[in-house]
């Protein structure tokens, strides 16, 4: 894991966040995930994007808190598999829950 300007947490290996809060209200993006990411029983807070995903993401029993007009989860790859179960996504303003970049194909939502 590393920290990159604009991101609170950047991961290049499979990662699980279990419990607790990742609070990054001033970071443009909370998590920049290049590998599979699992979030369980946690709260993620970010200004614009909670999770920018370049691989599969599973979110269970968690809360995503966004700033005004933010995005909860952005998918930026082909064949990403996104699973969201029993979660709360708080999007003030005209926010977007799940965004898939149109340049990529075959997003699978569970």
C-alpha positions in Angstrom: 0.0 0.0 0.0 1.1 3.5 -0.7 -0.2 7.0 -0.5 -0.5 9.0 -3.7 -1.4 12.7 -4.0 -5.2 12.8 -4.2 -5.6 9.3 -2.8 -5.8 8.3 0.9 -4.8 4.7 0.1 -3.4 3.0 -3.0 -3.1 -0.7 -3.3 -1.4 -2.9 -5.8 -2.1 -6.2 -4.1 -5.3 -7.9 -3.1 -6.6 -6.1 0.0 -9.4 -6.6 2.6 -10.5 -3.7 4.9 -12.5 -5.1 7.8 -14.0 -2.9 10.4 -13.2 0.7 11.3 -13.2 3.9 9.3 -11.0 5.2 6.5 -11.7 9.0 6.8 -10.3 11.0 4.0 -12.7 14.0 3.7 -10.1 16.2 2.0 -8.7 13.6 -0.3 -10.1 13.6 -3.8 -10.3 9.8 -3.7 -10.3 7.4 -0.8 -9.0 4.1 -2.2 -7.2 3.5 -5.5 -7.4 -0.3 -6.0 -5.3 -1.9 -8.7 -6.0 -5.4 -7.4 -9.1 -7.1 -5.9 -10.6 -5.2 -2.9 -13.0 -6.4 -0.2 -14.5 -3.9 2.2 -16.5 -5.5 5.1 -18.2 -3.8 8.1 -16.3 -0.5 7.4 -17.0 3.1 6.7 -15.2 5.0 3.9 -15.3 8.8 3.7 -13.9 10.8 0.7 -14.4 14.1 -1.0 -15.1 12.9 -4.6 -14.6 9.2 -5.1 -14.7 6.5 -2.3 -13.2 3.7 -4.4 -11.5 3.9 -7.8 -11.3 0.2 -8.9 -9.2 -1.3 -11.6 -10.1 -4.9 -10.5 -13.0 -6.7 -8.7 -14.6 -5.1 -5.6 -16.8 -6.6 -2.9 -18.5 -4.3 -0.4 -20.5 -5.9 2.4 -22.2 -4.3 5.5 -20.4 -1.0 4.9 -21.1 2.7 4.5 -19.7 5.0 1.8 -19.8 8.7 2.7 -19.2 11.1 -0.2 -18.8 14.9 -0.5 -21.2 17.0 -2.6 -21.8 15.5 -6.0 -19.3 12.6 -5.4 -19.0 9.1 -6.7 -19.2 6.1 -4.4 -17.5 3.5 -6.6 -15.8 4.0 -10.0 -14.9 1.0 -12.2 -12.0 1.5 -14.7 -11.3 -1.9 -16.3 -12.7 -4.6 -18.6 -14.6 -7.4 -16.9 -14.7 -5.9 -13.4 -17.0 -7.8 -11.0 -18.7 -5.5 -8.5 -20.7 -6.9 -5.5 -22.5 -4.6 -3.1 -24.5 -6.2 -0.3 -26.3 -4.6 2.7 -24.6 -1.2 2.3 -25.4 2.4 2.7 -24.2 5.0 0.2 -24.6 8.6 1.2 -24.5 10.9 -1.8 -25.4 14.5 -1.0 -26.3 16.6 -4.1 -26.3 14.9 -7.5 -23.9 12.1 -6.6 -23.5 8.8 -8.4 -23.5 5.5 -6.6 -21.7 3.2 -9.1 -19.9 4.6 -12.3 -18.4 2.4 -15.0 -16.2 4.1 -17.5 -17.7 3.6 -21.0 -14.2 2.9 -22.5 -14.3 -0.5 -20.8 -16.6 -3.5 -21.3 -18.4 -6.1 -19.4 -19.0 -4.8 -15.9 -20.8 -7.5 -13.8 -22.9 -6.2 -10.9 -24.2 -8.5 -8.1 
